[in-house]
Amino acid sequence: MAENIPKFDEATQKELAVFLEKEQTQAKIHSSVHNFTTMCWDKCITSTPSTRFSRSEESCLVSCVDRFLDTSIFLVKQIQERRGSQ
């Protein structure tokens, strides 16, 4: 069975590793977006949604999204620093 597994040269292996790292990073980002969306919704939306959010819900969502963006920027910088140091 191991005979059927193709052998890749070093350049292809490196390219696959980079691709996998990018895909894993993208999956982490998508997961974070989903988690923050759920968290902000659960934290801020206290009534049955209608055509508009209440002032307090809107303010809460804005603050929550701002914190999400701050966190996202921080994470991107950390990823860039790790890649730069490698």
QUIWOLIN-V351895 format. One record per residue. N is the residue number from 0. PHI is phi as a letter, one per 40 degrees, with the letter a starting at -180 (999 if undefined). D_CENTER is the distance of its C-alpha to the mean C-alpha in Angstrom with 2 decimals. Layout:
n: [N	N]
phi: [PHI	PHI]
d_center: [D_CENTER	D_CENTER]
This chain:
n: [0	1	2	3	4	5	6	7	8	9	10	11	12	13	14	15	16	17	18	19	20	21	22	23	24	25	26	27	28	29	30	31	32	33	34	35	36	37	38	39	40	41	42	43	44	45	46	47	48	49	50	51	52	53	54	55	56	57	58	59	60	61	62	63	64	65	66	67	68	69	70	71	72	73	74	75	76	77	78	79	80	81	82	83	84	85]
phi: [999	c	c	c	c	c	c	b	c	c	c	c	c	c	c	c	c	c	d	c	c	c	c	c	c	c	c	c	c	c	c	c	d	c	c	c	c	c	c	c	c	c	c	c	c	b	b	c	c	b	c	a	c	c	d	c	c	c	c	c	c	c	c	c	c	d	c	c	c	d	c	c	c	c	c	c	c	c	c	c	c	c	c	c	c	c]
d_center: [36.79	35.28	37.52	35.36	32.24	32.26	32.47	30.34	31.51	29.74	28.22	26.78	25.42	23.72	22.30	20.98	19.45	17.66	16.51	15.28	13.40	11.66	10.97	9.73	7.33	6.20	6.35	4.45	1.16	3.88	5.11	4.07	5.21	7.86	8.87	9.33	11.09	13.23	13.98	15.02	17.03	18.73	19.51	20.74	22.34	25.58	27.76	27.88	26.06	28.59	28.66	27.54	25.82	28.14	28.16	26.76	23.92	23.15	23.37	21.14	18.41	18.78	18.59	15.57	13.68	15.15	13.92	10.32	10.90	12.75	10.15	7.58	10.76	11.74	8.88	9.51	13.13	13.03	11.71	14.39	16.94	16.54	17.03	19.90	21.57	21.63]
